[in-house]
Amino acid sequence: MLTVHHLNNSRSQRVLWLLEELELPYEIVHYQRDPQTMLAPASLRAVHPLGKSPVVTTDDGLALAESGAIIETVIERFGQGRLAPAAGTPEALRYRYWLHFAEGSAMSPLLLKLVFDRIETAKMPFFAKPIAKAIAAKAKGAFINPNIVGHLNFMEGELSKSEWFAGDEFSGADIQMSFPVEAAQARGGLDAKRPKLMAYLERVHARPAYKRALERGGPYGLLS
Ligand SMILES: N[C@@H](CCC(=O)N[C@@H](CS)C(=O)NCC(=O)O)C(=O)O
């Protein structure tokens, strides 16, 4: 039996969705973010030293972390040919690329934007406020926003070539990519001006397994 250590409003939602797609039995241990800091509780560190979500544990004592590695491992071990293109095909290359791109590239500027948005609105002495705002504006204008726009344009272009990220078939790469695309919609400026990405999100959200994962996981704040 697999156990998903699930933090509310987090990347572990993807793992629940994966397991629902594969119709695998699993248990959930729920963790709640600190409402002030948004950090995971210390109890998650007892499961994996970094204390980040997702972590999946197995009955034989494995603790798997990193959402991309979890998705790849679960599909390899339990997928029985589902959710991954056949080895050696062009789709398999794309599948691997997007599995890595989601966390390796797409999430970095989105996370930085979240941090700098919070700095702009954080409580601080009045004399520090203009300095903090100027630094945040500089970081966003010079680096963060151009990178988000570049990524969104790239993803929009790729989804003009095929319905799903790895090709014509839905795959684990789409599960992995759903989180940055949802985050981009929630806080990265993704809107109707990029119709391919918006249609992709609609297809994702219409999947029965996605809906079942939401029911099991509880409220998921990235759905704006
Ligand atoms: N690259 C990692 C990121 C893991 C991560 O940062 N998870 C966030 C939730 S989305 C987390 O646990 N945040 C709470 C904390 O840092 O305490 C992955 O994809 O699994």
PDBQT file of the ligand as one rigid body, heavy atoms in Angstrom, charges set to zero:
ROOT
HETATM    1  N1  LIG A 301      10.568  20.344  -6.050  1.00  0.00    +0.000 N 
HETATM    2  C1  LIG A 301       9.844  19.787  -4.940  1.00  0.00    +0.000 C 
HETATM    3  C2  LIG A 301       9.234  20.942  -4.141  1.00  0.00    +0.000 C 
HETATM    4  C3  LIG A 301       8.648  20.514  -2.830  1.00  0.00    +0.000 C 
HETATM    5  C4  LIG A 301       8.020  21.695  -2.106  1.00  0.00    +0.000 C 
HETATM    6  O1  LIG A 301       8.624  22.784  -2.005  1.00  0.00    +0.000 OA
HETATM    7  N2  LIG A 301       6.817  21.507  -1.579  1.00  0.00    +0.000 N 
HETATM    8  C5  LIG A 301       6.098  22.574  -0.914  1.00  0.00    +0.000 C 
HETATM    9  C6  LIG A 301       4.603  22.401  -1.140  1.00  0.00    +0.000 C 
HETATM   10  S1  LIG A 301       4.073  22.781  -2.737  1.00  0.00    +0.000 SA
HETATM   11  C7  LIG A 301       6.280  22.479   0.590  1.00  0.00    +0.000 C 
HETATM   12  O2  LIG A 301       6.391  21.404   1.130  1.00  0.00    +0.000 OA
HETATM   13  N3  LIG A 301       6.228  23.641   1.267  1.00  0.00    +0.000 N 
HETATM   14  C8  LIG A 301       6.199  23.716   2.689  1.00  0.00    +0.000 C 
HETATM   15  C9  LIG A 301       7.541  24.023   3.306  1.00  0.00    +0.000 C 
HETATM   16  O3  LIG A 301       8.482  24.360   2.577  1.00  0.00    +0.000 OA
HETATM   17  O4  LIG A 301       7.639  23.928   4.541  1.00  0.00    +0.000 OA
HETATM   18  C10 LIG A 301       8.778  18.821  -5.492  1.00  0.00    +0.000 C 
HETATM   19  O5  LIG A 301       8.376  18.984  -6.645  1.00  0.00    +0.000 OA
HETATM   20  O6  LIG A 301       8.385  17.888  -4.796  1.00  0.00    +0.000 OA
ENDROOT
TORSDOF 0
